[in-house]
């Protein structure tokens, strides 16, 4: 059941990732004007966007928390997608992630932040998406949709522009939402996927499934030379050397270009790499050279 | 061996739980929503204290505006999802869910 990273399918997926992300825009941007807002999408795309096919799952979670109703449909969808592929849709289908990838290609110096900062996504999920709406309702200024940068970029900006063209009056979003939008847009230039790796609550949810999904990444210790290539291939500071199925990973699968990391199925044979990665081999190699763990 | 079986069973259990949750949301998760429904006919007169007590007339005095009556609607979860995408629901006092609008559905979420 294991698919070698060197085999055609995964290699082609990785090579064509940008085009796959672009193709998914045809699903999320409603070219047929279906407006299926009774159904959640599994990606981070604001339903106030004039071109949104589906409802945003995080917006639905926040609003359902505000009216004290458990969102069985949204939670079920996230659990099914997470159980199948973990956070693969973050890397291959999310339109907001695609935008960050495109901006990130602009050749500016990129900063690298510690991986543990990814846990702030759970603070956003627990605080702004669940707790604030539940206790203070949707009118609270920290209600998630009121500060969401995707909502500002995809919902407020096109709608305010259209209203300005129609009526001549440009309606500004609230200052906090604008501030978050400016912060995230600026951060896109200096860090790969800053929203996804630091703040995205949906990425946080899908990341939780990485260790328990059908699609897993496998680490082959016999094929690992400890060269640290996997860490260098990871643009998102996830450092797969530590754990190839960790919660911070967005599953872009770039690390599978390394011979020691492969895509596999949890039902197949062999280690699924949960508690292991090439960190040990890398460490030994670095220690021999007298340098630190990661390049 | 046991560890491998456990690891393989986790996604299967999650898939079944997720599918069950989706089915529960589509089929069984209905909630009552207090809505202002436009009434084309005259107000009922024989319901003192009932919904007709909440009868209201929109518009200025002397004008024939649309008339609305407060009524409880049963909405399924997909309908609730559609409502929240336009900011159409809020939690009223007493823990009841009510619509934030009357008449036509708003086109955009207020946030």
Boltz contact constraints between the chains, C-beta under 6 A:
constraints:
  - contact:
      token1: [A, 37]
      token2: [B, 82]
      max_distance: 6.0
  - contact:
      token1: [A, 37]
      token2: [B, 85]
      max_distance: 6.0
  - contact:
      token1: [A, 38]
      token2: [B, 78]
      max_distance: 6.0
  - contact:
      token1: [A, 38]
      token2: [B, 81]
      max_distance: 6.0
  - contact:
      token1: [A, 38]
      token2: [B, 82]
      max_distance: 6.0
  - contact:
      token1: [A, 47]
      token2: [B, 85]
      max_distance: 6.0
  - contact:
      token1: [A, 48]
      token2: [B, 108]
      max_distance: 6.0
  - contact:
      token1: [A, 48]
      token2: [B, 109]
      max_distance: 6.0
  - contact:
      token1: [A, 55]
      token2: [B, 81]
      max_distance: 6.0
  - contact:
      token1: [A, 55]
      token2: [B, 85]
      max_distance: 6.0
  - contact:
      token1: [A, 60]
      token2: [B, 81]
      max_distance: 6.0
  - contact:
      token1: [A, 63]
      token2: [B, 84]
      max_distance: 6.0
  - contact:
      token1: [A, 67]
      token2: [B, 89]
      max_distance: 6.0
  - contact:
      token1: [A, 67]
      token2: [B, 91]
      max_distance: 6.0
  - contact:
      token1: [A, 67]
      token2: [B, 97]
      max_distance: 6.0
  - contact:
      token1: [A, 69]
      token2: [B, 31]
      max_distance: 6.0
  - contact:
      token1: [A, 72]
      token2: [B, 21]
      max_distance: 6.0
  - contact:
      token1: [A, 72]
      token2: [B, 24]
      max_distance: 6.0
  - contact:
      token1: [A, 72]
      token2: [B, 25]
      max_distance: 6.0
  - contact:
      token1: [A, 72]
      token2: [B, 29]
      max_distance: 6.0
  - contact:
      token1: [A, 73]
      token2: [B, 22]
      max_distance: 6.0
  - contact:
      token1: [A, 73]
      token2: [B, 25]
      max_distance: 6.0
  - contact:
      token1: [A, 73]
      token2: [B, 77]
      max_distance: 6.0
  - contact:
      token1: [A, 75]
      token2: [B, 21]
      max_distance: 6.0
  - contact:
      token1: [A, 76]
      token2: [B, 18]
      max_distance: 6.0
  - contact:
      token1: [A, 76]
      token2: [B, 21]
      max_distance: 6.0
  - contact:
      token1: [A, 76]
      token2: [B, 22]
      max_distance: 6.0
  - contact:
      token1: [A, 76]
      token2: [B, 25]
      max_distance: 6.0
  - contact:
      token1: [A, 79]
      token2: [B, 14]
      max_distance: 6.0
  - contact:
      token1: [A, 79]
      token2: [B, 18]
      max_distance: 6.0
  - contact:
      token1: [A, 80]
      token2: [B, 18]
      max_distance: 6.0
  - contact:
      token1: [A, 83]
      token2: [B, 11]
      max_distance: 6.0
  - contact:
      token1: [A, 83]
      token2: [B, 14]
      max_distance: 6.0
  - contact:
      token1: [A, 83]
      token2: [B, 15]
      max_distance: 6.0
  - contact:
      token1: [A, 145]
      token2: [B, 111]
      max_distance: 6.0
  - contact:
      token1: [A, 146]
      token2: [B, 111]
      max_distance: 6.0
  - contact:
      token1: [A, 212]
      token2: [B, 10]
      max_distance: 6.0
  - contact:
      token1: [A, 212]
      token2: [B, 11]
      max_distance: 6.0
  - contact:
      token1: [A, 213]
      token2: [B, 11]
      max_distance: 6.0
  - contact:
      token1: [A, 214]
      token2: [B, 11]
      max_distance: 6.0
  - contact:
      token1: [A, 266]
      token2: [B, 7]
      max_distance: 6.0
  - contact:
      token1: [A, 266]
      token2: [B, 8]
      max_distance: 6.0
  - contact:
      token1: [A, 266]
      token2: [B, 11]
      max_distance: 6.0
  - contact:
      token1: [A, 267]
      token2: [B, 8]
      max_distance: 6.0
  - contact:
      token1: [A, 272]
      token2: [B, 7]
      max_distance: 6.0
